[in-house]
Amino acid sequence: MSTYKIIGNEMSKNLLIKRRHQNITLAEMATQVNITRDVLSQIERGRKQVVQARVYNSLSNWLQEDK
């Protein structure tokens, strides 16, 4: 049984900002966090907010890297 978490607008915005700051593509970031490019695109645009805990944790960890 999978647990789901909510990705808020602030987190979505921060993902986009960091990705652009690092000058990497959606595909490159999706590979780094082990999700599909399409799902990542939906998350960044705020169209997908409910995700599996695994996805949420992976994105959260990616945001925390190199801080």
SULMO-V853426 format. One line per field, one symbol per residue. psi: psi as a letter, one per 30 degrees, with the letter a starting at -180 (. if undefined). A space follows every 50 residues. Layout:
psi: ???
//
This chain:
psi: kkkllkjleeeeeeeeeeeeefhlleeeeeeeghlleeeeeeeefgfjfj lleeeeeeeeeeefkh.
//
